[in-house]
Amino acid sequence: MNSNPLYGLIGRELSHSFSPAYFAEKFKINNIHAQYHPFSIPQIESFPDLIQQYSFSGLNVTIPYKQAIIEYLDELDPAAEKIGAVNTICFTSNKLVGYNTDHLGFSKSLKSHLNPLRTWSALVLGTGGASKAIQFALEQLNINYQLVSRNPKSNQIHYSDLQRDVIERHLLIINTTPIGTYPDVDQAPDIPYRLLTENHILFDLVYNPPMTSFMKFGAKMNTKTINGYDMLVYQADQSWEIWQTNS
């Protein structure tokens, strides 16, 4: 590992990303001589040019490239391969190895909020790269789930299918879409919030703003709400562990 390793984040819209400030503070507190910068690329086809231009030790991957990045990698960690999405890349032995730490961050964040005496079933809003990590995590936690999509495929349902019986059967509702992210803070997934109860949990992967409209609508019904900040911290720390272990 060189004396001043370079890490970064690739995605499309990164101006409000959590990761650069988080890693800058982490490096400062721990007296780590490294750099972490955002690298916005307009399309995934720009990735080979980027890694030719810079000597990276590791990268994080965010929307919309968590799935598209896979074809540019040499190997996948078993979990990332099963999930079909990557949010962490390790540069090692002239190879690019893809990992997924989103599922670990989500599991750690969620578990402390679940009543272990209750049998949980989840509605997962969205079917993109983030959703795939959440599905994997729910399977690891033995939580049954139903996918909800605006364009449902087999074994998925539409938002219009979220009638009372469906909401009553699924006490955990997870927003894996970017709906409600700053600056579009007034937007929220189209679910029947009036049917929520104090027994429900709304988990929003969005962390900016800290209290999304999705969460606000739930709070009005005395529903427990969780945002994506702790998940982000946990997955970022796991990314760092991977980079250090494989450097």
C-alpha positions in Angstrom: 0.0 0.0 0.0 1.5 3.4 -1.0 2.0 6.2 1.6 -0.9 8.2 0.4 -3.5 5.9 -0.9 -6.4 7.2 -2.9 -10.0 6.2 -2.4 -13.2 7.5 -3.9 -16.8 7.3 -4.8 -18.2 6.9 -8.3 -21.7 7.7 -9.3 -23.6 10.3 -11.3 -24.9 13.0 -8.8 -22.5 13.2 -5.9 -22.7 16.8 -4.7 -24.7 15.8 -1.6 -23.0 12.5 -0.9 -22.3 11.3 2.6 -19.1 9.4 1.9 -16.4 12.1 1.2 -17.0 14.0 4.4 -17.3 10.8 6.4 -14.0 9.4 5.2 -12.3 12.8 5.5 -13.3 12.9 9.2 -12.4 9.3 9.7 -8.9 9.9 8.3 -8.4 13.0 10.4 -9.5 11.4 13.7 -7.4 8.3 13.1 -4.4 10.1 11.7 -4.6 8.2 8.4 -2.7 9.6 5.5 -5.1 8.9 2.7 -7.5 10.8 0.4 -11.1 10.2 -0.5 -12.8 12.1 -3.3 -16.0 11.9 -5.3 -15.7 11.1 -9.0 -18.8 11.9 -11.0 -19.0 10.1 -14.3 -21.7 10.7 -16.8 -21.9 7.0 -17.9 -20.4 3.8 -16.8 -18.4 3.5 -20.0 -16.2 6.3 -18.6 -14.9 4.0 -15.8 -11.9 2.5 -17.6 -10.6 5.9 -18.4 -11.0 7.0 -14.8 -9.0 4.1 -13.4 -6.3 4.7 -16.0 -6.1 8.3 -14.9 -5.8 7.7 -11.1 -4.1 5.1 -9.0 -6.9 4.0 -6.7 -6.6 1.7 -3.7 -10.4 1.4 -3.4 -13.7 2.8 -4.6 -17.3 2.9 -3.5 -20.0 2.7 -6.1 -23.4 4.4 -5.9 -26.5 5.1 -8.0 -26.9 4.3 -10.8 -23.8 2.1 -11.4 -24.1 -0.7 -8.7 -25.2 -3.2 -11.2 -23.5 -1.8 -14.4 -20.1 -1.8 -12.8 -19.9 -5.6 -12.6 -18.9 -6.1 -16.2 -15.7 -4.0 -15.6 -14.6 -6.1 -12.6 -12.3 -9.2 -12.6 -13.8 -11.0 -9.6 -16.8 -10.8 -7.3 -17.1 -11.6 -3.6 -19.6 -14.5 -3.2 -22.2 -12.2 -1.6 -21.9 -9.5 -4.3 -22.2 -12.2 -6.9 -25.4 -13.5 -5.4 -26.8 -10.0 -4.9 -25.9 -8.9 -8.4 -24.8 -5.5 -7.3 -21.5 -3.9 -6.1 -20.9 -0.9 -3.9 -17.2 -1.5 -3.0 -14.2 -2.2 -5.3 -10.9 -3.3 -4.0 -7.8 -2.8 -6.2 -5.5 -5.8 -5.4 -2.9 -7.9 -7.3 -3.7 -6.1 -10.6 -7.4 -7.2 -10.2 -10.6 -5.3 -9.5 -12.6 -7.2 -7.0 -16.2 -6.3 -6.2 -18.0 -6.5 -2.9 -21.3 -5.5 -1.5 -21.4 -4.0 2.0 -24.9 -2.5 1.8 -26.5 -5.7 3.0 -24.3 -5.8 6.1 -25.0 -2.1 6.9 -28.7 -2.7 6.5 -28.8 -5.8 8.7 -26.8 -4.2 11.5 -29.0 -1.1 11.4 -32.3 -3.0 11.3 -31.7 -5.7 13.8 -31.6 -3.4 16.8 -35.1 -2.2 16.0 -36.9 -5.6 15.5 -38.8 -7.3 18.2 -37.4 -10.8 18.1 -40.6 -12.3 19.4 -42.5 -11.1 16.4 -42.6 -12.8 13.0 -41.7 -10.1 10.4 -42.7 -9.8 6.8 -41.5 -6.9 4.6 -42.5 -4.9 1.6 -39.5 -3.8 -0.4 -40.2 -0.7 -2.5 -38.0 -0.7 -5.6 -36.1 -3.4 -7.5 -32.7 -1.7 -8.3 -29.2 -2.4 -7.1 -29.9 -1.2 -3.5 -33.0 -3.4 -3.4 -31.0 -6.4 -4.3 -28.8 -5.9 -1.3 -31.8 -5.5 1.0 -33.4 -8.7 -0.4 -30.2 -10.6 0.3 -30.1 -9.2 3.9 -33.7 -10.1 4.5 -33.1 -13.6 3.4 -30.1 -13.9 5.8 -32.4 -12.6 8.6 -35.1 -15.1 7.6 -37.6 -12.3 6.9 -40.1 -13.0 4.1 -40.6 -10.1 1.7 -42.7 -8.9 -1.2 -41.2 -6.7 -4.0 -43.2 -3.6 -5.0 -42.5 -1.9 -8.4 -44.0 0.7 -10.7 -43.3 -1.8 -13.5 -43.8 -5.2 -11.8 -42.4 -8.4 -13.2 -43.2 -11.9 -12.0 -43.4 -12.3 -8.3 -43.7 -8.5 -7.9 -46.7 -6.3 -7.2 -47.7 -2.8 -8.2 -48.1 0.1 -5.8 -51.9 0.0 -6.6 -51.9 -3.5 -5.1 -51.1 -2.2 -1.6 -54.5 -2.6 -0.1 -55.3 -3.0 3.6 -54.7 -6.8 3.7 -51.2 -6.4 2.2 -50.2 -3.6 4.6 -51.6 -5.5 7.6 -49.5 -8.6 6.6 -46.3 -6.7 6.2 -45.2 -4.7 9.2 -41.8 -3.8 7.8 -41.8 -1.4 4.8 -38.4 -0.5 3.2 -37.9 2.2 0.7 -34.9 1.3 -1.5 -35.7 3.9 -4.1 -34.1 7.4 -4.2 -37.6 9.0 -4.0 -37.5 11.8 -1.4 -33.8 12.4 -1.6 -32.7 16.1 -1.4 -33.6 18.3 -3.2 -36.9 16.5 -4.0 -37.8 16.4 -0.3 -41.6 16.6 -0.8 -41.7 13.4 -2.7 -42.5 10.0 -1.2 -43.3 6.5 -2.3 -47.0 6.1 -3.3 -48.2 3.8 -0.5 -51.4 4.1 1.6 -49.9 5.7 4.7 -53.4 6.0 6.3 -53.2 2.2 6.9 -50.0 2.2 8.9 -50.1 1.5 12.6 -47.8 1.7 15.6 -46.8 -1.9 14.9 -45.3 -1.0 11.6 -41.7 0.1 10.9 -40.7 2.3 7.9 -37.1 2.0 6.9 -35.9 4.6 4.4 -32.5 4.0 2.8 -32.5 7.7 2.0 -30.5 9.7 4.6 -30.7 13.3 3.2 -32.9 14.7 4.5 -32.7 12.9 7.8 -36.5 12.9 8.1 -38.0 12.1 4.7 -41.6 12.7 3.7 -41.9 8.9 3.7 -40.9 8.9 7.4 -43.0 12.0 8.2 -46.2 10.3 6.8 -45.4 7.3 8.9 -44.7 9.3 12.1 -48.2 10.8 11.8 -49.6 7.3 12.2 -47.3 6.6 15.2 -45.2 4.3 13.1 -41.6 3.7 14.0 -39.3 5.3 11.4 -35.6 4.7 10.6 -33.4 6.5 8.0 -30.4 5.3 6.1 -27.7 7.1 8.1 -26.6 4.3 10.4 -26.7 1.8 7.5 -24.4 4.1 5.5 -21.9 4.4 8.4 -21.9 0.6 8.9 -21.4 -0.1 5.2 -18.7 2.5 4.9 -16.8 1.1 7.8 -17.1 -2.4 6.3 -15.8 -1.0 3.0 -12.8 0.3 4.9 -12.2 -3.0 6.5 -12.2 -4.7 3.1 -9.7 -2.2 1.7 -7.4 -2.6 4.7 -7.6 -6.4 4.8 -6.8 -6.7 1.1 -4.3 -3.9 0.7 
